[in-house]
Amino acid sequence: MLPASTGSNALPPPLMVPLTLIYGADAKGAVCLDGTLPGYHLHPGYGSGANSWLIQLEGGGWCNTIRNCVYRKTTRRGSSTYMEKNLPFTGILSSKAEENPDFFNWNRVKLRYCDGASFSGDGQDEASKLNFRGQRIWLAGMEDLMSKGMSRATEALLSGCSAGGLASILHCDEFRELFPATTKVKCLSDAGFFLDAIDVSGGHTLRNMFEGVVRLQFSLLYLDSLDEFKKNFGAAYMQQNG
């Protein structure tokens, strides 16, 4: 066993960034599964990165049934009540030049994920007191960040991993439209491409899962037509977004 690092050899702890709730978002219907306010963590840029913005969309799977969405709203994936009040910024969000030479001094944001459908749903289930408002959370988050300086960005990167990676694909065009043509805009999906393929059991696990997400959360926004939606929920969702 290697001895623990001590003294001058100890690695400095990661930057801890506080949670910012988006006050007023509820008036626009932009709420987490349980009806609480959405939020994000923002660390301001400086120097050469003062007008550069990196948005990371948090991942964390999906909920495709009433039962697992009801459970999810008792966790940080469905309620800001349970979100960490301070979050370590590491990897692409790190403030350390030696770890993150490209983005360490950019304005870096982590938009928290609490809707269960990759920031894409827009519906509700009154009986279960569930709010499927991912699209509205996305819009409220972008509006709030634009008011805090992102509107002056000279370059902007939308990123995400897994469910957040899928969200970065879903919202890439919308993100581009936020900025003038002179702003350099890119999107980065990390592990956000999900193939509609037969799995080792001979079934379509991912298709069935996405079918449930779309059926439950009314994610019609990214489908070519209602007929296609009715024909094959899951496959249409994956074909459009994969």
N, C-alpha and C positions, 0 to 999 in steps of 0.2 A: 504494500500500500504506500502510495506517495504521501509525504508529509504535507500538511496544509500549508498554503502560502502565508507567510507572515511578513510584517515590517514593510520595507520598500518594495518587496516582490509581490505583495498582494495586489490583485486587480481591483481597480476602483469600481464601486457599484454602479449599475446602470442608472441613467437619468430617470427619475420618477416624475411623471407628468399627471397633474390632477384632472379629474373628470369635469367637463363643462356640460351642464344640462342645457338643452335648447328651450329656453323659456318662451312661451307663446306658441310652441309647436302644436300643443293640444288644441288650440283654437282652429288650426288647419286640419285637424284629424290625424296629425302625425304623431302617433303614440306607439309604444311597445305593445306586445301581446296583451299585457295586463292593464293597459291604459296609462302607464307612467310615461314621463317625458323621455325622449331619446337623448343621446349625448355623444360627446367625442372628447378626445384628448388632443390638445394643440400645443406644440412647442414652437415659438416664433423663430423665424430665420434671421440671419444677420450677414453682414459683409456681402460677399458676392452672391449669397443665397437669399438675400432679403426679399427679392421679388420672384422667387422660385417656390413652387408648392408641390408637395407630395401628399396625396390622399391615399391612405390604406383602408380598405373596407374589410372589417373583421369577418372572419369565417366562423364556422361552428355547426356544420350540418344543417338539416332542415327538419321541420315537423310536418307530417303529411296526414295526420289523423287528429280528430278532436282530442282524443285521449293524450297523445304525446305533445300536442300544443298546450293543453291544460297543464301538464307536468312542466313543460318548458317555461311557462310564465312564472314558475316559482324558482327560477334560476336566473343567472345573469344573461342568459341567452334569450330571455323573454321579458325582463323587467329591469329597469335601471335601479330599482331598490336594491338589487343584489349585485350590481356591478361594483368592481373594485373602484375605490375613490381615487386611487393613484395607481398608475400602470407603468411598468418599466418599458422604456423605449430601447429596443435592441434590434440587431440586424439592420434592415433597410431604414429603420427609424432611429438608429443609434446617433448620439451626438458626438461620438468619438471619430475623429478623422481617420485614425488608423484602422478602424473597423468598417467605416462607412464613408470612404473618400468622396463618393459622388454626391451624397445627399446630407452629410452631417450638419451643414449650416443652412439647409432649406427650411422653410416653414413645413413642419411635418405633423400630419394629422392622422389619428386613428378613429374612424367613425364606428361606433359600437353597433353590434348586430343584435337586434332584439325582436325581429319580426318572423324569423323562421322560414323565409322564402327568398333569400338573397336580395333583399331590398326591392322586391318586385310586386308583392301582393297589394290588393286594394279591395278589401271586403271586411266582413265581420260575422261573428256568430253570437247573436244576442243571448241565446240560451246558455251558452258556456262562458259568456262574458269574455270573448276573445276578439281582439282587434288585429286584423291583417292589413297593416298599413305601411308595408315596406317602401312602396313607391313614394308615399308622402314623407316618410322619414328621410329618404334620399333627397327629396326636393327641399325639405326644411333644413337639412344639414348643409346643402350647397348654398342656399340663400343666406344662412347665417355666416358661413365662411366667406362668401363674397363680400358681405358687409364688414368683415374684419380684415380686408386687404387682399383677398384672393382675386378680386376684380382687377387688380393692378398687376397680376402675374405676367411675367414675360415668358415663363415656361411652367408647365404643369404636368404632373404624372399621376394617373389614377391606377392604383394597384390593389391587389387583394389575393388571398390564398384560399383554396378550396371553395367553400360556399361564397367567400369574398372574392375569389378569383372569377367565379361565374358572374358575380355581380359586376365586376369590372368590365366584363364582356357586355352584359346587358346594358350598362349605362355609359359605355364609351362614347357613343354618338352624342348623347345628351351632354356629357362632360365637354366634348369639343364645342358644342353650341353655346356654352357659357361664356366663351372667350372670343375676342376679335381674331381675325385671320392672322394678325401679326404675332399672336401668342403661340409658341411651340407647345403642342399638346400630344401626349402619348399615353397609351394604356398598356398595362402589364398584368397578365393573368398568370398567377402561379398556381399550378395544379387545379385549374378551374375548367378544364375541358373534359366532359364526361361522355364517353362513347355509348351509343345505343347498340350494345353487343350482347350476344348470348353469354351468360356466365357459366362457370364450371358445373353448375347444377342443371344446366340446360334451360334456365329461365331467363327472364328479363328483369332482374332485381332493380336495376337503376331506372328502367322505364316505368315500372310499377310504382316506385317511390316518387318519381317526378310527377307521374299521373296524379297521385294523391295530393302532392303539393299544389299543383295547378287547379285541380278540382276544388280543393278546400279554400284556397286563397284567391281564387278568381283572377289569376295572372293572365288576363287576356291581352295585355298591352303589347306583348312581344310575339303574338301569334298572327299568322297571315290572315286568318279568317275564322269566324265562329264555326263554320262548317268543319274546318280542319281541327278546331278545338274539340268539337263533339266526336269527330271520327277517331281521334287517337290522342288523348291528352298528353301522356308522357312522351311519346315519340315526337310530337310536334314541338314540345318544349325543348327537347334535347336537340332536335334538328335546327331549330331557330337559334339556339344559344350555344351550341357546341362547336 
